[in-house]
Amino acid sequence: MASNRSSATAIVPNDLEPYWMPFTANRAFKARPRLIARAKDMHYFTLDGRKLIDAAAGLWCTNAGHNRDPIVAAIQRQAAELDYAPAFQFSHPKAFELASRIAALAPGDLDHVFFCNSGSEAVDTALKIALAFHNVRGNASRVRLIGRERGYHGVGFGGVAVGGIVGNRKMFGALIAGVDHLSTTYNRAEQAFTVGEPEWGAHLADELDRLVALHDASTIAAVIVEPVAASTGVLAPPKGYLQKLRAICDKHGILLIFDEVITGFGRMGYAFAAERYGVIPDMITFAKGVTSGAVPMGGVLVRKHIYDAFMRGPEHVIELFHGYTYSAHPLACAAGLATLDIYREEGLFERARKLETPWAQAAMGLKGLPNVLDIRPVGMTVGIDLASKPDGVGKRGFEALEAAFYDHDLTLRAVGDTLAMSPPLIVSEDQIGEIFDKVGKIIRQVA
Ligand SMILES: Cc1ncc(COP(=O)(O)O)c(C=O)c1O
């Protein structure tokens, strides 16, 4: 019989205190740690050798599955061959190769790539490019940035400012000036238990016209939205909403940025969700799935006219005063190329498209369980809202996260009292059944 125990000998840390963990309840974690020793394909293994099915692709990132041999080998080869090349005024061949491969996957003329190391850096890079783009074209008054309530754009000052999560904003002062927000597209009364894109809500894009009337188009640089707002609970765009946003941006000369840090690289059944929705933004931010989470990498795809606007003046002069020491790091580029090979060879984007229906059906099977207020499957993701406990928002969600890990050998995301799942795209139909069977038990356990 296959053992659920790992033969790996894992080192157990003797002091959990010094590491200040990100977006984590540190005291609760350190009292009852959830440590992961190794991973393979769809599974994590704990220090004591338990095998957990990963229903969250790590943090929405390991789209090709964990520890895939070709990615591991590519990273190992690269580390032995070229550890680092200066990112400024020098480079290495794989940076150009990866940019070409990503540009080829992107729709329309999104054909230039600026590399960085995370989703947060990608967002701040895109916002800076938007401001600088208008500046080089003589429109320096276009400085306002528009985000959306319940948007998550990482943790840089720019990303937090355009983001719409109060907990991420309230401690950090005035952030950056000149930011406004569209309303969230989510309305439970109108949309509960919708599979895919809701019918209700396209009219909310008209708020952009209202903000233009308030501020004037000549002051607005860009609008940034996630095509599907993932981190705050998987909120699919209402039918026609993104198309409307595009049209209003065009009307007023405002750049449209899609933050595809989660929706990119197959999560929505396509290389980018822009393709699913038939809307070409001016920039796409990406990260996570580009290397299947194996090495940190992010980037911004920009349309040709944006890149071209900067390519003028004396040729020895730097065109954009922005970049990171580790932009297009050789290890990240090697991992990215190997990851894109897997996506292509295994047809993982098409696979996600095919699995979307069985995934959604399995998710909707949880309707009617105690405290389930909404279930929202879209692409290979789902958000499940649970009613909060009377003694605290987020408590039931946290209990579900703990129950999943300790009692049901499953990892998922809990955001407040919303459970979110987004498995690696190699998930089988049997494993989809296993995941939702476990989630059903967890929901009953925390009732
Ligand atoms: C849409 C979006 N943008 C930006 C980020 C930030 O990415 P990172 O954590 O790599 O900085 C995330 C992370 O989940 C995200 O979902």
The ligand as a Gaussian input file, in Angstrom:
#p B3LYP/6-31G(d) Opt

LIG

0 1
 C       -3.617000      40.809000      -8.672000
 C       -2.377000      40.836000      -7.834000
 N       -1.496000      41.822000      -7.988000
 C       -0.368000      41.884000      -7.275000
 C       -0.067000      40.921000      -6.352000
 C        1.190000      41.010000      -5.544000
 O        2.081000      40.018000      -5.899000
 P        3.359000      39.720000      -4.974000
 O        2.843000      39.097000      -3.729000
 O        4.175000      38.792000      -5.832000
 O        4.051000      41.009000      -4.751000
 C       -0.958000      39.849000      -6.160000
 C       -0.656000      38.798000      -5.186000
 O       -1.451000      37.950000      -4.894000
 C       -2.145000      39.828000      -6.905000
 O       -3.051000      38.854000      -6.732000

